[in-house]
Amino acid sequence: MRPLRPSTSLQHEAITPSLGPARRPRAQASHNSHGHRSLAAASSSSPVPHLRAPNLLHARQPSHVDVVAHHLQSQGILKVTLDFPDPESRYLEHLIASLHQHHGHRLPVSHSASRGWFWDVRPAASDFQTRNHQARSETMAEFPWHTDCSYEDPTPRLFALQILRHDHLGGGTLSVANVDQLLRHLSPRTRLALARDEFEIAVPKEFSKSPERTSITGRLLSTSRGRGALRFRRDILAPLTPAAAAALDELNAALEMATLHLPASDLPSGSVILVDNFRWLHARTDIRDQARHLRRVRWDAVPFGEKP
């Protein structure tokens, strides 16, 4: 496994997303002392690291791959701007192969019994990617807080979204919430309840890989090596005890306190955002542009809560 050595030869930027409600005013551009552009927004202390990929070869360039791996391990979130057209998502395909080869990441997981590594996140009224079942991501409705694949074990530790076309009408804001910050707002009683196997998690039909497995029972919170890991999607969760139900209520209330918002001005077409699925929850506002199109890939599946 290649050691994680951030390269000083690569140009870095940092996105400073908005805090609080998703309708915050648009961030203003500024420059730091090194001349690198950043997006300044009010009162954020958690900038999102930002790299540029000038060409497809960077997906296999050791220095670039090392920096990507470093940020995923340290912050668990990273934006990459592609300075070249990539309609087939070759950058992500090659980058994940490089992370697998040099940093021990497991290869991508399939989305369902009929769908492979990549999943197109775009509105669809018919012709769904899984026969006869429309995924939540294929609607224009908002998608509340969740982690990907909370119904699977092993669970993909990482996912990426490539923005092929952002919402040109102001919808589709991506929000993220840091799990460690979120846990600080929860009582010890709630943290204990979330860590018990007292939750039933249904498997959405569009992502079913086995007709015999319609749900799993388990915990929502795990801690390992001093870090919290959460799996969550409220619409498929059923608490099995009164303590579990009370913990869910407190978790829902705390979510708005640890939120960063990334509108299309921060994630325009040509952007890729990579996220640690255990350390960050995400959500999106409603879609307004029928032509909005993202592509998703999930990889490095491990038992829930396990840290590399």
C-alpha positions in Angstrom: 0.0 0.0 0.0 1.4 3.4 -1.0 2.0 5.7 1.9 -0.3 8.8 2.1 2.0 11.7 1.1 0.2 14.9 0.1 2.0 16.3 -2.9 3.1 19.9 -2.7 3.3 20.1 -6.5 -0.5 19.9 -7.0 -2.6 23.0 -6.8 -5.1 22.9 -4.0 -8.3 24.9 -3.3 -10.8 24.7 -0.5 -14.5 25.1 -0.8 -16.0 26.7 2.2 -19.7 25.6 2.0 -22.7 27.4 3.5 -23.9 26.5 7.0 -27.6 26.3 8.0 -30.6 26.4 5.7 -30.0 25.4 2.1 -31.2 28.7 0.7 -28.3 30.7 2.0 -27.0 33.5 -0.3 -24.4 32.5 -2.9 -20.8 32.4 -1.7 -18.4 35.0 -3.0 -15.0 34.1 -4.6 -11.8 35.0 -2.8 -8.1 34.2 -3.1 -5.8 33.0 -0.3 -2.2 34.1 0.2 -1.0 31.4 -2.3 -3.2 32.7 -5.0 -5.5 29.7 -5.0 -9.2 30.4 -5.5 -11.6 29.4 -2.7 -15.2 30.0 -2.1 -15.8 32.0 1.0 -19.0 31.7 2.9 -20.2 32.8 6.3 -19.0 31.1 9.5 -17.7 27.8 8.2 -14.8 26.0 9.9 -14.9 22.8 7.7 -13.6 23.6 4.2 -14.0 20.9 1.6 -10.6 20.1 0.1 -10.5 20.8 -3.7 -8.2 19.4 -6.4 -8.1 19.9 -10.1 -7.5 17.1 -12.7 -6.1 18.8 -15.9 -6.5 15.5 -17.9 -7.5 11.9 -17.6 -3.9 10.8 -17.0 -4.1 12.3 -13.5 -6.4 9.4 -12.4 -3.3 7.2 -12.7 -0.7 9.7 -11.6 0.8 8.6 -8.3 1.0 12.1 -6.8 -2.6 12.9 -7.6 -3.9 9.6 -6.4 -1.9 9.9 -3.2 -3.5 13.3 -2.4 -7.0 11.9 -3.1 -6.3 9.0 -0.7 -4.9 11.3 1.9 -8.0 13.6 1.9 -10.4 10.7 2.0 -8.6 9.2 5.0 -8.2 12.5 6.9 -11.3 14.5 6.1 -13.5 12.0 4.4 -14.6 14.4 1.7 -13.0 15.9 -1.4 -14.1 17.8 -4.5 -12.2 17.3 -7.8 -12.7 19.6 -10.8 -12.2 17.9 -14.2 -10.7 20.2 -16.7 -11.7 17.9 -19.6 -14.9 16.4 -20.9 -15.6 13.0 -19.3 -19.1 11.8 -20.3 -18.2 8.1 -19.7 -16.8 8.7 -16.2 -13.4 7.3 -17.1 -11.7 9.5 -14.5 -13.6 7.8 -11.7 -13.1 4.4 -13.2 -9.3 4.8 -13.4 -9.0 6.6 -10.1 -10.8 3.9 -8.2 -8.6 1.3 -9.9 -5.5 3.3 -8.8 -6.8 3.5 -5.2 -7.3 -0.2 -5.3 -3.9 -0.9 -6.6 -1.9 1.5 -4.5 -4.0 2.2 -1.4 -5.8 -1.1 -0.7 -9.3 0.2 -1.6 -11.8 -2.6 -2.6 -13.3 -2.3 -6.0 -16.8 -0.9 -6.6 -19.9 -2.8 -5.7 -22.9 -3.3 -8.0 -26.0 -1.3 -7.3 -28.5 -4.2 -7.7 -28.8 -7.6 -9.2 -29.2 -6.0 -12.7 -27.1 -2.8 -12.4 -23.3 -2.6 -12.4 -20.8 -0.2 -10.8 -22.3 3.1 -12.1 -25.8 4.5 -11.5 -27.2 7.5 -13.3 -28.9 9.9 -10.8 -31.4 11.8 -13.0 -35.2 12.2 -13.1 -37.0 9.3 -15.0 -40.7 8.9 -15.5 -40.2 5.4 -17.1 -37.4 3.2 -18.3 -36.0 2.8 -14.7 -32.5 1.4 -14.2 -33.9 -1.5 -12.2 -36.9 -3.0 -14.0 -40.3 -2.0 -12.6 -38.9 -0.1 -9.6 -38.2 3.6 -9.5 -35.3 4.6 -7.2 -35.6 7.7 -5.0 -32.7 9.2 -6.9 -34.7 8.9 -10.2 -37.4 11.3 -8.9 -37.4 15.1 -8.7 -38.4 15.1 -5.1 -36.1 16.1 -2.3 -34.1 13.2 -0.7 -33.8 13.7 3.1 -30.8 12.7 5.2 -29.2 9.3 4.5 -26.1 7.3 4.0 -25.8 5.0 1.0 -26.6 1.3 1.3 -27.5 1.3 5.0 -29.3 -1.9 4.3 -26.2 -3.8 3.2 -23.4 -5.4 5.2 -20.6 -5.1 4.1 -21.4 -1.5 3.4 -19.5 0.6 0.8 -17.3 3.0 2.8 -16.9 5.5 0.0 -19.0 6.9 -2.8 -18.5 9.5 -5.5 -20.9 11.6 -7.5 -19.8 13.1 -10.9 -21.9 16.1 -12.0 -22.5 15.6 -15.7 -25.0 18.5 -15.7 -25.9 20.5 -12.7 -29.4 21.8 -12.0 -29.6 25.0 -14.1 -32.8 26.2 -12.3 -31.4 26.3 -8.7 -32.5 23.0 -7.4 -30.6 19.9 -6.3 -28.5 21.4 -3.6 -26.3 18.7 -1.9 -26.1 18.9 1.9 -23.6 17.0 4.0 -23.4 16.4 7.8 -20.3 15.3 9.6 -21.0 12.4 11.9 -18.4 13.3 14.6 -19.8 16.8 14.8 -23.3 15.4 14.9 -22.5 13.0 17.8 -21.5 16.0 19.9 -25.1 17.1 19.9 -26.5 13.8 21.0 -26.9 12.7 24.6 -25.0 9.7 25.9 -28.3 7.8 26.3 -29.1 8.4 22.6 -25.6 7.3 21.5 -26.0 4.1 23.4 -29.4 3.4 21.9 -28.2 4.0 18.4 -25.4 1.5 19.0 -27.8 -1.3 19.9 -29.2 -3.8 17.4 -32.7 -2.5 17.8 -33.5 -1.2 14.3 -35.0 -2.9 11.3 -33.7 -1.6 8.0 -35.8 -2.4 4.9 -34.0 -3.2 1.6 -35.5 -0.9 -1.2 -36.9 -3.1 -4.0 -34.8 -1.3 -6.7 -31.6 -2.2 -4.9 -32.5 -5.8 -3.9 -29.8 -8.3 -4.8 -31.8 -11.3 -3.3 -35.6 -11.8 -3.2 -35.2 -13.6 0.1 -33.6 -10.7 1.9 -36.1 -7.9 2.4 -34.6 -6.3 5.5 -31.8 -6.5 8.1 -31.7 -5.9 11.8 -28.8 -4.0 13.4 -27.4 -0.8 14.9 -27.1 2.6 13.4 -24.0 3.8 15.2 -20.6 2.3 15.4 -17.4 3.7 16.9 -13.9 2.5 15.9 -10.5 4.0 16.5 -12.0 7.1 18.0 -14.3 7.9 15.1 -18.1 7.5 14.8 -19.7 5.8 11.9 -23.4 6.1 11.1 -25.8 4.4 8.7 -29.2 6.1 8.3 -32.1 6.5 5.9 -35.2 7.4 7.8 -37.9 6.2 5.3 -36.6 2.6 5.5 -35.9 2.5 9.2 -38.2 1.0 11.9 -37.1 1.3 15.6 -37.9 -1.9 17.5 -37.9 -0.5 21.0 -39.1 2.7 22.7 -35.5 3.7 23.4 -34.6 3.3 19.7 -37.6 5.4 18.7 -36.5 8.2 21.1 -33.0 8.1 19.8 -34.2 8.5 16.3 -36.1 11.6 17.3 -33.1 13.2 18.9 -30.9 12.3 15.9 -33.4 13.9 13.5 -33.4 17.1 15.6 -29.6 17.3 15.8 -29.0 16.9 12.0 -29.6 20.5 11.2 -26.8 21.5 13.6 -24.0 19.9 11.7 -24.9 20.7 8.1 -22.9 22.1 5.1 -24.7 23.0 1.9 -23.2 22.7 -1.6 -25.3 24.4 -4.3 -24.7 24.1 -8.0 -22.4 27.1 -7.8 -20.0 25.0 -5.6 -20.6 21.7 -7.6 -21.1 22.8 -11.3 -21.0 20.5 -14.2 -17.5 18.8 -14.5 -17.2 18.4 -10.7 -16.7 15.2 -8.8 -17.3 14.9 -5.1 -15.9 11.9 -3.1 -17.4 11.1 0.3 -16.7 8.7 3.2 -20.1 7.1 3.6 -19.6 6.3 7.2 -18.4 9.7 8.3 -20.8 12.0 6.4 -24.6 11.9 5.8 -26.0 13.6 2.8 -29.2 14.9 1.4 -30.5 16.9 -1.5 -33.2 19.5 -2.1 -35.9 19.0 -4.8 -34.8 18.9 -8.5 -36.1 21.7 -10.7 -34.2 21.0 -13.9 -35.4 17.8 -15.7 -32.0 17.6 -17.4 -30.0 17.4 -14.2 -27.7 14.4 -14.4 -25.2 12.9 -11.9 -23.4 9.6 -12.0 -22.7 7.6 -8.8 -20.2 4.9 -7.9 -19.7 3.1 -4.5 -16.6 1.2 -3.5 -14.5 -0.2 -0.6 -17.3 -2.2 1.0 -16.4 -3.3 4.6 -18.3 -4.4 7.6 -20.3 -1.5 9.0 -18.1 0.8 11.0 -14.7 -0.8 10.2 -11.9 1.7 9.6 -9.0 1.2 7.3 
